[in-house]
Amino acid sequence: MFTKRLITLVFLLSFSLNAQDYSFAWLTDIHIGAPGAEEDLLSCVQDINKRSTISFVVATGDIAEKGRDAELTKAKEILDQLKVPYYIIPGNHDTKWSESGNTIFKQLWKDDKFYFRKGRTAHIGINSGVYWRGGGGHFTAEDLVWLDSIVNKESKGFELYFYSHHPLDGDVHNWFKAANILRKGNIKAFFWGHGHNNRLKTIHGIPGAMGRSTLKGKTVWGYTIADSYADSIVLYEANGDTTLKRWGMIDKRTSAPLASVDSLQTIAYNANLLWSKEFHSTLSAPLLIYDKKIYAAFYDGTIRCFDANGRLLWTNTAFGTIVSRPAAASNILAVGTAEGELLTYNATTGALIQSIGLEKKITSQFTIINSVYQGEKTLGVVFGTSDGTLYNYDLFFLNLIWENTSAKAMIETRPLFVKDRILYGAWDNYLYCVDAATGTLNWRWTENQNFYYSPAAAVPVTDGNAVYISVPDKHVSAIDLMLGKTIWRNKSFDAWESIGISQDGKRVFIKATHNKFFMADAATGKMIMESDMKSGLDTMPVELMEYDGKVLFTGKHGVIYMADHLKKETLPVLYAGTARAHTVQQISPGVFAASNIDGKILVFSLR
């Protein structure tokens, strides 16, 4: 009798252990919108549906090629044909050019992160794509708080499998914050995409794997099947062949101690830090300075107003998602949401004055201009939407003055008002010039028909005769303001989407893609100054501002720089933390405000 019970117990224990073994499919870098991507994904889905051993599917980002609503909708249509549950996160291609202000992903899939248990394993995935602000990766402050709460509630008995689109390396500014959280749990494996190849790699003590793209490329479509066992994870490539190709194994039995990594989050190099505040809330838009007050419009719709000393004057909400910088005049603050709401507030008290629904996603920064409505002088608030429409609304009563539909894709930049014209770029390859009084198109300009090289993210600058723009094809261009004809183009500056101009209009400032700051003659495009910042790759679009003969600008890695024309050098002024820093704003003579995408606000003076 004892022997029989023992056999039964051993059998049940063996069954319990084996029940922890399972298989799942791993898709990544799907790129719907790229040639052949839909067919390749459908082939993967159909192949997965034929395999009865697969328990679920994970998709780790770059679901779309350009992050457009139609691309992501098509991806969902195909993925929804899976017969097993699937869990999905975005990548940088889903966030950089998102015409919805990165709201569509959550609308389609209810979230842009996931957490679920399978057996004794907790599977956790978070977004690493940056909302609009250049390439590379970043974990939002909100997602890190969420990740910490999940890891804390999982007992040490549960294994952790972690997923993101980017690897936990320098391409993700705050990689170490995620790694520090994961080390508190029983982390066993890390899965990422981005590189389009199968590869095993241990990153900061965490064993992991990079997966191939579903795209066929020069060979055949494919994806990864992962067999999860008590002691290991075995990885196979599936591409329609009857035999799976084993390409890697993660050993879960060996785990090196994971060292905690730390970083100072504020360093004053050549500045006096007057005050700073951290809200741990995504701030996609640069700060607005109006009447010596600081306005911060957060991604979650919260609007905060501070005085120059850091005292909170008021807070309110836009009841939506804010991705664009507001504007203010005549004590009225104008704000737009990605859900299409245009709102005005009393700039002193924060009281809501009026709101109207446009039924179009408001995506550009705001500009206020002198305008006329029904024969009466007024102020107009000018902004663009996800479909390329540029609007001019009366600031006081929100009456439509005019609209222009010349652009055929999202407007992201801040429209530039000069003389009687408004200039702006769009993600359809063109820079536009329209009449400020009527909205009539004067001209449109391009030197490159490639979508990725659109003059869309950079804010154009002008000396009153020419307009200057920096685009990702590495060119800086000067265009005749009246005629829309190219005056000069220069590719030697390794430019991206960051440009500025001196107060006298004689010099153009350029932040390069790699390490350098350049100053060029505005009339000829010839280089005046070159300075090496040793800052690495930097695609964060910002405006460069001159003050007292020096140039202030921010970098991808959270550093604020000052370029000195006379000394021919560029020095760090202030380190604002491991997040991309927005354009520096001047509050008063010698006093400036800066912010980063994690919702940190700093006010400083120069030494």
BELVENLIN-V648147 format. One record per residue. RES is the residue in one letter. PHI is phi as a letter, one per 30 degrees, with the letter a starting at -180 (* if undefined). OMEGA is omega in radians with two decimals (* if undefined). Layout:
BEGIN
((RES;PHI;OMEGA) (RES;PHI;OMEGA))
END
This chain:
BEGIN
((M;*;3.12) (F;d;-3.13) (T;d;-3.14) (K;d;3.13) (R;d;3.14) (L;d;3.12) (I;d;3.13) (T;d;3.14) (L;d;3.11) (V;d;3.14) (F;d;-3.13) (L;d;3.12) (L;d;3.11) (S;d;3.12) (F;d;-3.13) (S;d;3.14) (L;d;-3.13) (N;d;-3.13) (A;d;3.11) (Q;d;3.11) (D;d;3.13) (Y;a;3.11) (S;b;3.03) (F;b;3.12) (A;c;-3.09) (W;b;3.09) (L;c;3.06) (T;a;3.09) (D;h;-3.08) (I;d;3.01) (H;h;3.05) (I;e;-3.01) (G;j;3.03) (A;d;-3.12) (P;e;3.08) (G;i;-3.03) (A;d;-3.13) (E;d;3.13) (E;d;-3.14) (D;d;3.12) (L;d;3.13) (L;d;3.09) (S;d;3.11) (C;d;-3.12) (V;d;-3.14) (Q;d;3.11) (D;d;3.11) (I;d;-3.11) (N;d;3.12) (K;d;-3.03) (R;c;-3.04) (S;d;-3.08) (T;d;-3.08) (I;d;-3.07) (S;d;-3.11) (F;a;-3.12) (V;b;3.03) (V;c;3.09) (A;b;-2.99) (T;c;2.87) (G;j;-2.93) (D;h;3.12) (I;d;3.13) (A;c;3.11) (E;d;-3.11) (K;c;3.11) (G;i;-3.10) (R;d;-3.09) (D;e;-3.10) (A;d;3.13) (E;d;-3.13) (L;d;3.09) (T;d;3.10) (K;d;3.10) (A;d;3.12) (K;d;3.13) (E;e;-3.13) (I;d;-3.11) (L;d;3.13) (D;d;3.07) (Q;d;3.08) (L;d;-3.14) (K;d;3.11) (V;c;3.13) (P;d;3.02) (Y;b;-3.07) (Y;b;-2.88) (I;b;3.04) (I;b;3.13) (P;d;3.01) (G;b;-3.06) (N;d;3.10) (H;d;3.11) (D;d;-3.02) (T;c;-3.01) (K;d;-3.06) (W;c;-3.04) (S;d;3.14) (E;d;3.12) (S;c;-3.04) (G;i;3.12) (N;i;3.07) (T;c;-3.02) (I;d;-3.10) (F;d;3.13) (K;d;3.10) (Q;d;-3.10) (L;d;-3.01) (W;c;3.07) (K;i;3.13) (D;a;3.03) (D;c;3.05) (K;b;3.12) (F;a;3.07) (Y;a;3.06) (F;a;3.11) (R;c;2.98) (K;b;-3.04) (G;i;3.13) (R;c;-3.13) (T;b;3.02) (A;c;3.12) (H;c;-3.05) (I;b;3.11) (G;b;3.10) (I;b;-3.13) (N;d;3.04) (S;c;3.12) (G;d;3.14) (V;d;3.10) (Y;d;3.01) (W;i;-2.88) (R;d;3.04) (G;i;3.12) (G;d;-3.11) (G;i;-3.04) (G;b;3.12) (H;a;3.00) (F;c;-3.12) (T;d;3.12) (A;d;3.14) (E;d;-3.12) (D;d;3.10) (L;d;3.06) (V;d;3.12) (W;d;3.13) (L;e;3.13) (D;d;-3.14) (S;d;3.13) (I;d;-3.13) (V;d;-3.13) (N;d;-3.08) (K;d;3.09) (E;d;3.12) (S;d;3.12) (K;d;3.14) (G;d;3.14) (F;d;3.03) (E;d;3.09) (L;c;2.93) (Y;c;-3.07) (F;c;-3.09) (Y;b;2.93) (S;a;3.14) (H;d;-3.12) (H;c;3.01) (P;d;3.11) (L;d;3.12) (D;b;-3.03) (G;d;3.10) (D;d;3.03) (V;c;-2.99) (H;e;-3.01) (N;c;3.14) (W;e;-3.04) (F;d;3.10) (K;d;3.06) (A;d;-3.14) (A;d;3.12) (N;d;3.11) (I;d;-3.09) (L;d;-3.12) (R;d;3.10) (K;d;3.14) (G;c;-3.12) (N;c;-3.07) (I;d;-3.09) (K;c;-3.07) (A;a;3.12) (F;b;-3.12) (F;b;3.12) (W;b;3.11) (G;c;3.00) (H;i;-3.05) (G;c;3.05) (H;i;-3.14) (N;b;3.04) (N;d;-3.12) (R;a;3.03) (L;c;3.12) (K;a;3.02) (T;c;-3.09) (I;c;3.13) (H;h;3.07) (G;i;-3.13) (I;c;3.11) (P;d;-3.09) (G;a;-3.10) (A;b;2.97) (M;c;-3.07) (G;c;3.12) (R;d;3.03) (S;d;3.04) (T;d;-3.12) (L;d;-3.12) (K;d;-3.11) (G;h;3.13) (K;c;-3.09) (T;b;-3.06) (V;b;3.08) (W;e;3.14) (G;a;3.13) (Y;a;-3.09) (T;c;2.94) (I;c;-3.14) (A;c;3.03) (D;c;-3.09) (S;c;3.11) (Y;c;-3.14) (A;d;-3.05) (D;c;-3.04) (S;a;2.98) (I;b;-3.13) (V;c;-3.02) (L;c;-3.14) (Y;b;2.98) (E;c;3.06) (A;c;-3.11) (N;b;3.12) (G;j;3.06) (D;d;3.13) (T;d;-3.13) (T;c;3.08) (L;d;3.12) (K;c;3.12) (R;d;-3.13) (W;b;3.13) (G;a;3.10) (M;b;3.06) (I;c;-3.14) (D;d;-3.10) (K;d;-3.10) (R;d;-3.12) (T;c;3.13) (S;b;3.10) (A;d;3.09) (P;d;-3.07) (L;c;-3.12) (A;d;3.08) (S;d;-3.14) (V;c;-3.12) (D;b;3.11) (S;a;3.00) (L;d;-3.07) (Q;c;3.03) (T;b;3.06) (I;b;3.10) (A;c;-3.14) (Y;d;-3.11) (N;b;-3.11) (A;b;2.97) (N;c;3.13) (L;d;-3.09) (L;d;3.02) (W;a;3.07) (S;b;3.10) (K;b;3.10) (E;c;-3.11) (F;c;3.12) (H;h;-3.11) (S;b;-3.03) (T;e;3.13) (L;b;-3.11) (S;d;-3.04) (A;c;3.03) (P;d;3.09) (L;d;3.01) (L;c;3.04) (I;c;3.12) (Y;b;3.12) (D;h;3.13) (K;i;3.04) (K;c;-3.10) (I;c;3.13) (Y;c;3.11) (A;b;-3.14) (A;c;-3.02) (F;d;-3.08) (Y;e;-3.11) (D;d;3.10) (G;j;3.12) (T;d;3.09) (I;c;3.13) (R;b;3.12) (C;b;-3.14) (F;b;2.95) (D;d;-3.04) (A;d;3.13) (N;c;3.09) (G;j;3.13) (R;d;3.10) (L;d;-3.13) (L;c;3.09) (W;a;3.04) (T;b;3.12) (N;a;-3.14) (T;b;3.07) (A;c;3.12) (F;h;3.14) (G;a;-3.08) (T;c;-3.13) (I;c;3.12) (V;c;-3.03) (S;b;-3.14) (R;d;3.10) (P;d;3.03) (A;b;-3.10) (A;b;3.04) (A;a;3.11) (S;h;3.11) (N;i;3.09) (I;b;3.09) (L;c;3.14) (A;c;-3.07) (V;b;3.07) (G;b;-3.14) (T;b;3.09) (A;d;3.06) (E;d;3.05) (G;j;-3.14) (E;c;3.03) (L;c;-3.04) (L;b;3.01) (T;b;-3.11) (Y;b;2.95) (N;d;-3.03) (A;d;-3.13) (T;d;-3.04) (T;c;-3.08) (G;i;-3.14) (A;d;3.09) (L;d;3.12) (I;c;-3.05) (Q;a;3.03) (S;a;3.06) (I;b;3.11) (G;c;-3.12) (L;c;-3.05) (E;i;3.02) (K;b;-3.11) (K;d;3.11) (I;d;-2.97) (T;b;-3.07) (S;d;2.95) (Q;d;-3.08) (F;c;3.02) (T;b;3.09) (I;c;-3.07) (I;b;2.96) (N;d;-3.04) (S;b;3.12) (V;b;3.07) (Y;b;-3.13) (Q;h;3.06) (G;i;-3.11) (E;c;3.07) (K;d;-3.14) (T;a;3.01) (L;c;3.11) (G;c;3.04) (V;c;-3.02) (V;c;-3.13) (F;a;-3.13) (G;c;-3.07) (T;b;-3.05) (S;d;-3.13) (D;c;3.10) (G;j;3.11) (T;d;3.03) (L;c;-3.09) (Y;c;2.94) (N;b;-3.13) (Y;c;3.02) (D;d;-3.06) (L;d;-2.99) (F;d;-3.08) (F;b;3.12) (L;h;2.98) (N;d;3.13) (L;d;3.10) (I;c;3.05) (W;a;3.02) (E;b;3.13) (N;b;-3.09) (T;c;-3.10) (S;d;-3.12) (A;d;-3.08) (K;c;3.10) (A;a;-2.99) (M;e;2.99) (I;c;-3.07) (E;c;-2.99) (T;d;2.97) (R;c;3.13) (P;e;-3.12) (L;c;3.13) (F;c;3.13) (V;b;-3.08) (K;h;-3.12) (D;c;-3.03) (R;b;3.05) (I;b;-3.12) (L;c;-3.14) (Y;a;3.06) (G;c;3.11) (A;b;-3.14) (W;d;3.04) (D;b;3.08) (N;i;-2.97) (Y;c;2.89) (L;c;-3.05) (Y;c;3.01) (C;b;-3.13) (V;b;3.10) (D;d;-3.06) (A;d;-3.10) (A;d;-3.02) (T;c;-3.06) (G;i;-3.13) (T;d;3.14) (L;d;3.03) (N;c;3.09) (W;a;2.97) (R;b;-2.99) (W;b;2.95) (T;a;3.01) (E;b;-3.12) (N;a;-3.07) (Q;d;3.13) (N;d;-3.13) (F;e;-3.03) (Y;d;-3.13) (Y;c;3.11) (S;d;3.08) (P;d;-2.89) (A;c;-3.04) (A;c;-3.14) (A;d;3.02) (V;d;-3.12) (P;d;3.09) (V;b;-3.07) (T;b;2.99) (D;c;-3.12) (G;j;3.12) (N;c;3.12) (A;b;3.04) (V;c;-3.07) (Y;c;-3.08) (I;b;3.10) (S;c;-3.07) (V;b;-3.04) (P;d;3.01) (D;d;3.07) (K;i;-3.14) (H;c;2.84) (V;c;-3.06) (S;b;2.99) (A;c;-3.07) (I;b;3.10) (D;d;-3.05) (L;d;-3.08) (M;d;-2.98) (L;c;-3.11) (G;i;3.14) (K;c;-3.13) (T;d;3.07) (I;c;3.03) (W;a;3.05) (R;b;-3.11) (N;b;-3.13) (K;c;-3.02) (S;d;-3.09) (F;c;3.13) (D;h;-2.99) (A;d;3.05) (W;b;-3.07) (E;b;-3.10) (S;b;-3.06) (I;a;3.08) (G;a;-3.13) (I;b;-3.13) (S;d;-3.09) (Q;d;3.11) (D;d;3.08) (G;i;-3.06) (K;c;-3.10) (R;b;3.09) (V;c;-3.13) (F;c;-3.11) (I;b;2.93) (K;c;-3.07) (A;d;3.11) (T;d;-3.11) (H;b;2.85) (N;i;-2.87) (K;c;2.89) (F;c;3.13) (F;b;2.98) (M;b;-3.08) (A;b;3.05) (D;d;-3.06) (A;d;-3.08) (A;d;-3.02) (T;c;-3.07) (G;i;-3.13) (K;d;-3.07) (M;d;3.07) (I;c;-3.05) (M;b;3.03) (E;b;-3.12) (S;b;-3.12) (D;c;3.13) (M;c;-3.07) (K;h;-3.05) (S;c;-3.12) (G;i;3.14) (L;d;-3.10) (D;b;3.12) (T;c;3.13) (M;d;-3.14) (P;d;3.12) (V;b;3.01) (E;c;3.11) (L;c;-2.98) (M;c;3.07) (E;c;3.03) (Y;b;3.08) (D;h;3.10) (G;i;3.12) (K;c;-3.07) (V;c;3.12) (L;c;3.09) (F;a;-3.07) (T;c;-3.12) (G;b;-3.12) (K;e;-3.02) (H;c;3.04) (G;j;-3.12) (V;c;3.01) (I;c;-3.06) (Y;c;3.02) (M;b;3.11) (A;c;-3.13) (D;c;-3.08) (H;d;-3.08) (L;d;-3.13) (K;d;3.13) (K;h;-3.13) (E;b;3.07) (T;b;-3.06) (L;b;3.01) (P;d;3.13) (V;c;-3.04) (L;a;3.03) (Y;c;-3.02) (A;c;3.11) (G;j;-3.06) (T;d;3.07) (A;a;-3.12) (R;d;-3.10) (A;c;3.12) (H;d;3.11) (T;e;3.08) (V;d;3.13) (Q;b;3.12) (Q;d;3.10) (I;c;-3.13) (S;a;-3.13) (P;e;3.09) (G;i;-3.11) (V;b;-3.00) (F;b;3.07) (A;b;3.07) (A;b;3.13) (S;a;3.02) (N;b;-3.01) (I;d;3.05) (D;c;3.09) (G;i;3.06) (K;c;3.14) (I;c;-3.14) (L;b;3.03) (V;b;-3.04) (F;b;2.99) (S;b;3.13) (L;d;3.08) (R;d;*))
END
